[in-house]
Amino acid sequence: MNQRVEPGGMPEDDDLSIELEEVPPRDARRRPRPNRFTQAVGEPNDAPGPAIFLDIRAIESMFVDAANYPRLETGGLLAGDLCVDALGEYLQVVAAIPAGQARRSRTSLTFTQSSWGEMLAEREQLYPDYGVAGWYHTHPGLRVYLSVPDQFIQRTFFSQPHHIAIVIDMPTREWQVFRWHEDCLIPAQGFTIYAQNPDDGLHLAEVLDQFTPHTE
């Protein structure tokens, strides 16, 4: 869903003519936040909005998807929820669901109605207690940023205050989380990676060694 766009306009092709339904709003779920096998990245407590918790398995799924299409853009949905506990609201991302039937090219990614339906069905089947927390996509060799079309997608389909976007550039091994701050999309100043069990917890340091998360 990324294309290089000259200032002053949207792309003239139909890559953004996607027939998707906006993600319906959900109330914050009362859940205790992950507090074992965690690794803070950046300054998660100083970021505006709810704290962000990313399951290590979700991160690994995104990287595997990116590695499967090293020269093409790819992406998918993030399963998760806005949650609340005694410390306040936080966003928990439990899984990344690749768009299997998406149309991919060097500089664009199109979620078709079919691919959108398949991702939502997989979320409902595998993660029925969670909703949609945002989306991810790759920029092969183009660095990590949100282009004009990317921002259009975010504003149109992932407009709830807790929705995030993750951008990955496999050639440079960089990735970044973007979040809403009022009406602007900004890089997250920090977030927390967590694992559900000790075995997954061992992957935390390895993932952070292989990829560079940005919190600028």
C-alpha positions, -999 to +999 in steps of 0.1 A: +000+000+000+030+022-003+039+042-034+062+071-040+039+100-044+049+134-057+037+163-034+002+174-042-017+143-050-026+107-047-015+080-072-035+079-104-036+041-105-062+020-087-040+005-059-060+025-033-094+014-047-099-012-021-133-022-009-128-028+028-150-021+058-137+001+085-128-018+116-157-014+141-149+002+175-144-019+206-145-009+242-113-015+262-111-050+276-101-055+312-070-077+312-038-077+332-009-065+311+020-089+303+046-086+331+069-116+325+095-122+297+093-085+286+118-062+269+112-025+268+123-007+236+128+031+237+108+050+263+073+033+264+062+052+295+069+086+278+049+079+247+015+096+242-015+074+244-018+038+257+014+018+263+020-007+234+028-044+241+038-066+211+039-104+213+072-117+201+054-142+179+036-114+161+069-098+154+084-130+141+054-136+118+059-102+103+095-108+096+088-142+081+062-127+058+087-099+048+114-125+042+091-145+019+087-114-004+121-097-002+116-076-034+078-071-031+057-052-006+037-074+017+017-070+049-013-080+069-035-073+100-025-071+136-048-089+160-051-074+195-071-051+216-072-019+236-071-032+272-072-017+307-059-027+341-050-009+373-022+010+355-045+024+328-051+016+292-026-003+270-026-018+235-019-055+233-009-070+199-011-108+201-006-118+164+002-107+129-019-122+102-004-120+066-026-112+037-022-144+017-041-133-015-030-096-016-017-081-048+020-073-044+045-053-065+078-036-059+062-004-046+026-013-038+004-037-018-033-041-023-056-057+002-084-072-020-118-078-005-110-115-006-077-111+013-094-088+038-121-114+045-096-142+049-076-122+074-107-114+094-118-150+093-084-162+105-085-137+134-120-148+144-109-185+143-075-182+160-080-152+182-117-149+189-112-129+221-093-101+202-101-076+176-080-057+150-052-036+165-039-022+132-018-034+103+018-039+090+035-037+057+070-037+042+090-011+023+117-032+005+148-010+004+127+022+009+133+027+046+106+030+073+081+058+069+044+063+062+038+075+027+008+095+016-012+064+006-002+046+038-016+075+058-047+074+037-052+037+046-046+044+082-071+073+084-097+054+064-096+019+079-075+021+111-087+054+125-094+044+161-070+061+186-053+029+196-047+015+161-011+013+150+009+007+118+042-011+116+066-006+087+095-030+080+124-026+056+140-061+053+172-050+034+182-026+062+167-048+089+148-018+103+112-015+115+091+012+132+058+015+150+035+044+142+007+055+164-020+081+166-014+113+186-045+135+184-050+137+146-014+130+136+005+097+129+038+097+147+066+072+154+061+055+188+086+067+213+087+033+228+069+000+233+073-033+251+080-068+235+067-097+255+065-135+254+039-159+267+063-185+280+100-189+288+109-206+255+094-176+236+112-153+260+145-166+248+138-151+213+136-115+226+173-108+226+178-126+193+151-106+175+164-073+188+199-083+177+188-091+142+165-061+136+167-025+146+134-011+160+132+027+156+118+049+184+127+083+170 
